[in-house]
Amino acid sequence: MKLFTTTKMKHFLISLFLISSLTACKDDKKDDSNSQVPLAEEANEDLFFDISLAQWSLNEPIFAGELQPLDFAQKANELGFKGIEYVSQLYTPLYRDAEDPKAAFQTMLDSLKSKSEQYNVQNVLIMVDGEGDLATADQKVRNQAVENHKKWVDAADFLGCHSIRVNLFGSVDPVEWKKNAVAGLTQLSEYAAGKNINVLVENHGSFSSNAQLLVEVMEAVNMENCGTLPDFGNFCIKREDDCLEEYDKYQGVEELMEYAKAVSAKSYDFDETGQETTIDYQRMLKIVKDAGYTGFIGIEYEGDRLPPEEGILATKNLLLQAGRELNKS
């Protein structure tokens, strides 16, 4: 996932979302109580995992105004998914500038919960971005970041998600980063434990993409509800315009799986046989299976050659193919 700010968050979308989407929230409850859509099925086979859809895969049509973020559950159901993974930054225009942000936030959650029930998809987790740096050395700023994340812990609890995914940004020295990351994560995880919500860290750039360092953070926090969300990509640990240094993705996923409570199947492009051009999915899935993981694997398509829905379905087909091959071995 790439964190966008005002470049794509165009002002006309904010007004569009606030006027049309929040009004639609109030109407959803009238329709949802009388309709149920059958649960989407991936395939009638015994794979060791289920497949969810990460909302970031649809960020392009959402930013373009072609898909309302509140309609995510419906779109995921249409594409045949059992679970969904929300992205917080896609919802900030729905409440941040509202006259009563807290009320707008709850109205948004009411709609999301209602739609997930209507379209019979499971709310898996929320990927939280833009709520402050949890690994900064500035304790005041870090404390505020923890406070900012708490509403998403509460949101995950309300929606029936098992986790939120956070970032560990804010420090430029690895020793300081580890110390600050442990402090921020521990503080947030203690709050989340009271809600029975996990706090997960994704390899999402910089020090968090150094799997060995991130494992050391997990060991230091040492809390049952604090874990990792290994992403098949996102292992660049030093970047300017392009990636200058990358952690070995297979080693990284293997190291992070010990603490994994969710997994992200990143994809960019596919060859003529349907294989991902930069990631060996069979190898990745074997690592995940060997770790004893049996939960959801979330599809996060970030390519630019195929349209989002085509890329999502290509990734899904590849996961199913790799899963079948593992079943045979």
C-alpha positions as CSV (number, residue, x, y, z in Angstrom):
1,M,0.0,0.0,0.0
2,K,1.2,3.5,-0.7
3,L,0.1,6.3,1.6
4,F,-1.4,9.2,-0.3
5,T,-2.1,12.6,1.0
6,T,-3.6,15.6,-0.7
7,T,-2.4,14.6,-4.2
8,K,-5.2,12.1,-4.6
9,M,-7.5,13.3,-1.9
10,K,-9.0,15.9,-4.2
11,H,-11.2,18.4,-2.5
12,F,-14.2,17.8,-4.7
13,L,-14.3,14.1,-3.6
14,I,-14.4,15.2,0.0
15,S,-17.6,17.2,-0.6
16,L,-19.0,14.5,-2.8
17,F,-18.4,11.8,-0.1
18,L,-19.8,13.9,2.7
19,I,-23.0,14.8,0.9
20,S,-23.8,11.6,-0.9
21,S,-22.2,8.8,1.2
22,L,-23.3,9.9,4.6
23,T,-26.8,10.5,3.4
24,A,-26.7,7.0,1.9
25,C,-25.7,5.6,5.3
26,K,-29.0,6.5,6.8
27,D,-30.9,4.7,4.0
28,D,-28.8,1.6,4.2
29,K,-30.5,0.3,7.4
30,K,-33.9,0.4,5.8
31,D,-32.7,-1.9,3.0
32,D,-30.4,-4.1,5.0
33,S,-32.9,-5.5,7.4
34,N,-34.9,-7.2,4.7
35,S,-32.2,-8.6,2.4
36,Q,-29.4,-11.1,2.6
37,V,-27.0,-12.1,-0.1
38,P,-25.5,-15.6,-0.1
39,L,-22.0,-15.9,1.1
40,A,-19.4,-15.6,-1.6
41,E,-17.5,-18.8,-2.2
42,E,-13.9,-19.1,-3.6
43,A,-14.1,-22.7,-4.5
44,N,-15.4,-26.0,-3.2
45,E,-12.1,-27.3,-2.1
46,D,-10.3,-27.8,1.2
47,L,-7.5,-25.1,1.1
48,F,-5.6,-24.3,4.3
49,F,-6.6,-20.6,4.0
50,D,-9.5,-18.3,3.2
51,I,-9.2,-15.3,0.9
52,S,-10.0,-11.7,1.8
53,L,-9.8,-8.5,-0.3
54,A,-7.7,-5.6,0.9
55,Q,-9.6,-2.4,0.0
56,W,-6.4,-0.7,-1.2
57,S,-6.7,-2.9,-4.3
58,L,-9.6,-0.6,-5.3
59,N,-8.0,2.7,-4.3
60,E,-8.0,3.9,-8.0
61,P,-11.7,3.7,-8.6
62,I,-12.4,5.1,-5.1
63,F,-10.1,8.1,-5.5
64,A,-11.6,8.7,-9.0
65,G,-15.1,8.7,-7.5
66,E,-16.2,5.6,-9.5
67,L,-16.7,3.5,-6.3
68,Q,-17.9,4.8,-3.0
69,P,-15.8,3.4,-0.1
70,L,-19.0,2.5,1.8
71,D,-19.9,0.1,-1.1
72,F,-16.8,-2.0,-0.5
73,A,-18.6,-5.0,1.0
74,Q,-20.9,-5.2,-2.0
75,K,-18.0,-5.0,-4.5
76,A,-16.1,-7.7,-2.6
77,N,-19.1,-10.0,-2.6
78,E,-19.6,-9.4,-6.4
79,L,-15.9,-10.5,-6.8
80,G,-16.5,-13.6,-4.8
81,F,-14.7,-12.8,-1.5
82,K,-15.5,-14.1,2.0
83,G,-13.6,-11.4,3.9
84,I,-12.7,-7.8,3.6
85,E,-9.9,-5.6,4.9
86,Y,-10.7,-1.9,5.3
87,V,-8.2,1.0,4.7
88,S,-8.8,3.9,7.1
89,Q,-7.5,6.7,4.9
90,L,-10.2,6.0,2.3
91,Y,-12.8,7.0,4.9
92,T,-11.2,10.1,6.4
93,P,-13.2,12.4,4.1
94,L,-16.4,11.0,5.5
95,Y,-15.9,12.3,9.0
96,R,-12.9,14.5,9.5
97,D,-14.4,17.8,8.2
98,A,-17.9,17.0,9.3
99,E,-19.7,19.4,11.6
100,D,-19.7,16.6,14.2
101,P,-16.8,14.3,13.4
102,K,-17.6,11.7,16.1
103,A,-21.2,11.4,15.0
104,A,-20.1,11.2,11.3
105,F,-17.6,8.5,12.2
106,Q,-20.2,6.4,14.0
107,T,-22.7,6.8,11.1
108,M,-20.0,5.6,8.8
109,L,-19.4,2.5,11.0
110,D,-23.1,1.8,11.2
111,S,-23.2,1.7,7.4
112,L,-20.2,-0.5,7.0
113,K,-21.5,-3.0,9.6
114,S,-24.9,-3.0,8.0
115,K,-23.5,-3.6,4.5
116,S,-21.1,-6.3,5.6
117,E,-24.1,-8.1,7.1
118,Q,-26.3,-7.5,4.0
119,Y,-23.6,-8.9,1.6
120,N,-22.5,-11.6,4.1
121,V,-18.8,-10.9,4.1
122,Q,-16.6,-11.1,7.2
123,N,-14.9,-8.0,8.5
124,V,-11.3,-9.1,9.0
125,L,-9.2,-6.1,9.8
126,I,-8.6,-2.3,9.4
127,M,-5.4,-1.0,7.9
128,V,-4.7,2.3,9.7
129,D,-2.7,5.1,8.1
130,G,-2.2,8.8,8.7
131,E,-2.9,8.7,12.4
132,G,0.6,9.7,13.6
133,D,4.0,8.1,14.1
134,L,4.0,5.3,16.7
135,A,7.8,5.0,16.6
136,T,8.8,8.7,17.0
137,A,11.2,9.7,19.8
138,D,9.0,12.6,20.7
139,Q,6.9,11.1,23.5
140,K,4.2,13.7,23.3
141,V,3.7,13.1,19.6
142,R,3.9,9.3,20.1
143,N,1.2,9.5,22.8
144,Q,-1.0,11.5,20.5
145,A,-0.5,8.9,17.8
146,V,-1.6,6.2,20.2
147,E,-4.7,8.2,21.1
148,N,-5.5,8.7,17.4
149,H,-5.3,5.0,16.8
150,K,-7.7,4.1,19.6
151,K,-10.8,5.1,17.6
152,W,-9.8,2.5,15.0
153,V,-9.4,-0.1,17.7
154,D,-12.9,0.7,18.8
155,A,-14.1,0.6,15.2
156,A,-12.5,-2.8,14.7
157,D,-14.3,-4.0,17.8
158,F,-17.6,-2.6,16.6
159,L,-17.3,-4.1,13.1
160,G,-16.2,-7.5,14.4
161,C,-12.7,-7.4,13.0
162,H,-9.9,-9.3,14.8
163,S,-7.2,-6.7,14.2
164,I,-6.0,-3.3,13.1
165,R,-2.8,-2.9,11.1
166,V,-0.5,-0.1,12.1
167,N,2.8,1.5,10.7
168,L,6.0,2.0,12.7
169,F,7.3,5.3,11.4
170,G,9.1,8.2,13.1
171,S,12.7,7.3,13.8
172,V,15.8,7.4,11.6
173,D,18.2,5.4,13.8
174,P,17.5,1.6,14.1
175,V,18.4,1.5,17.8
176,E,16.1,4.5,18.6
177,W,13.4,3.1,16.2
178,K,13.3,-0.2,18.1
179,K,13.0,1.5,21.5
180,N,10.4,3.9,20.4
181,A,8.4,1.2,18.4
182,V,8.3,-1.0,21.5
183,A,7.0,1.9,23.6
184,G,4.3,2.9,21.1
185,L,3.2,-0.6,20.3
186,T,3.0,-1.6,23.9
187,Q,0.9,1.4,24.8
188,L,-1.6,0.8,22.0
189,S,-1.6,-3.0,22.5
190,E,-2.5,-2.6,26.1
191,Y,-5.6,-0.6,25.1
192,A,-6.5,-3.0,22.3
193,A,-6.2,-6.0,24.7
194,G,-9.2,-4.7,26.6
195,K,-11.2,-4.8,23.4
196,N,-9.9,-8.2,22.3
197,I,-8.3,-6.6,19.2
198,N,-4.9,-7.4,17.8
199,V,-2.4,-4.7,16.8
200,L,-0.4,-5.9,13.8
201,V,2.6,-4.4,12.1
202,E,3.1,-4.8,8.4
203,N,6.5,-4.7,6.7
204,H,5.7,-1.3,5.2
205,G,9.0,0.3,4.4
206,S,12.1,1.6,6.2
207,F,12.9,-0.3,9.4
208,S,9.6,-2.2,9.5
209,S,10.7,-3.9,6.3
210,N,13.8,-5.3,8.1
211,A,12.2,-8.5,9.3
212,Q,14.9,-9.3,11.8
213,L,14.5,-5.9,13.5
214,L,10.7,-6.2,13.5
215,V,10.9,-9.6,15.1
216,E,13.1,-8.0,17.8
217,V,10.3,-5.5,18.4
218,M,7.8,-8.3,18.7
219,E,10.0,-10.1,21.2
220,A,10.4,-7.0,23.3
221,V,6.7,-6.1,23.3
222,N,5.9,-9.8,24.2
223,M,2.1,-9.4,24.2
224,E,-0.3,-12.0,22.8
225,N,-2.4,-9.4,20.9
226,C,0.7,-7.7,19.2
227,G,1.8,-9.4,16.0
228,T,2.8,-9.0,12.4
229,L,1.1,-8.9,9.0
230,P,3.6,-10.2,6.6
231,D,3.3,-8.8,3.1
232,F,4.7,-10.7,0.1
233,G,6.2,-7.4,-1.2
234,N,7.1,-4.2,0.7
235,F,10.6,-5.3,1.7
236,C,12.4,-2.2,0.6
237,I,14.4,-0.9,3.5
238,K,16.1,2.0,1.8
239,R,14.5,4.1,-0.9
240,E,15.0,7.3,-2.8
241,D,13.1,7.4,-6.1
242,D,13.6,3.7,-6.5
243,C,14.4,1.0,-4.0
244,L,18.2,1.0,-3.2
245,E,18.2,-1.9,-0.7
246,E,15.7,-4.7,-0.3
247,Y,15.4,-7.4,2.4
248,D,15.0,-10.9,1.0
249,K,11.2,-11.3,0.7
250,Y,11.1,-15.0,1.3
251,Q,13.4,-14.8,4.3
252,G,11.4,-11.9,5.6
253,V,8.0,-13.6,5.3
254,E,9.4,-16.7,7.0
255,E,10.8,-14.7,9.9
256,L,7.6,-12.7,10.3
257,M,5.2,-15.7,10.2
258,E,6.1,-16.6,13.8
259,Y,4.1,-13.6,14.9
260,A,1.6,-13.4,12.0
261,K,-2.1,-13.0,12.6
262,A,-2.9,-11.9,9.0
263,V,-1.1,-12.2,5.7
264,S,-1.1,-9.9,2.6
265,A,-0.7,-11.4,-0.9
266,K,0.8,-8.4,-2.8
267,S,0.8,-8.6,-6.6
268,Y,1.9,-6.3,-9.3
269,D,1.8,-8.0,-12.7
270,F,1.4,-11.5,-14.3
271,D,3.0,-13.4,-17.1
272,E,1.1,-15.3,-19.8
273,T,0.7,-18.4,-17.5
274,G,-0.9,-16.3,-14.8
275,Q,2.2,-16.3,-12.5
276,E,3.2,-13.1,-10.6
277,T,6.3,-11.7,-12.4
278,T,8.2,-10.8,-9.2
279,I,6.9,-13.1,-6.5
280,D,6.9,-16.9,-6.4
281,Y,3.5,-17.6,-5.0
282,Q,4.0,-21.3,-4.6
283,R,7.1,-20.7,-2.5
284,M,5.4,-18.0,-0.5
285,L,2.3,-20.1,0.2
286,K,4.5,-23.0,1.3
287,I,6.2,-20.7,3.8
288,V,2.8,-19.6,5.1
289,K,1.5,-23.1,5.4
290,D,4.7,-24.5,7.0
291,A,4.2,-21.8,9.7
292,G,0.8,-23.4,10.6
293,Y,-1.2,-20.3,9.5
294,T,-4.8,-21.1,8.6
295,G,-6.5,-17.7,8.5
296,F,-7.3,-15.2,5.8
297,I,-4.8,-14.2,3.1
298,G,-5.7,-10.7,1.9
299,I,-5.2,-9.8,-1.8
300,E,-3.6,-6.4,-2.3
301,Y,-3.1,-5.8,-6.0
302,E,-1.0,-2.7,-6.8
303,G,-0.3,-3.2,-10.5
304,D,-0.9,-0.6,-13.2
305,R,-1.1,-2.7,-16.3
306,L,-4.3,-4.5,-15.5
307,P,-7.4,-2.7,-14.3
308,P,-8.0,-3.2,-10.6
309,E,-10.7,-5.8,-10.8
310,E,-8.8,-7.8,-13.4
311,G,-5.7,-7.7,-11.2
312,I,-7.6,-8.7,-8.1
313,L,-9.1,-11.7,-9.9
314,A,-5.8,-12.7,-11.4
315,T,-4.2,-12.7,-7.9
316,K,-7.1,-14.7,-6.6
317,N,-6.8,-17.3,-9.3
318,L,-3.1,-17.5,-8.6
319,L,-3.7,-18.1,-4.9
320,L,-6.2,-20.8,-5.6
321,Q,-3.8,-22.5,-8.1
322,A,-0.9,-22.4,-5.7
323,G,-3.2,-23.7,-2.9
324,R,-4.3,-26.6,-5.0
325,E,-0.7,-27.5,-5.8
326,L,0.2,-27.5,-2.2
327,N,-2.7,-29.8,-1.5
328,K,-1.2,-32.3,-3.9
329,S,2.3,-32.2,-2.4
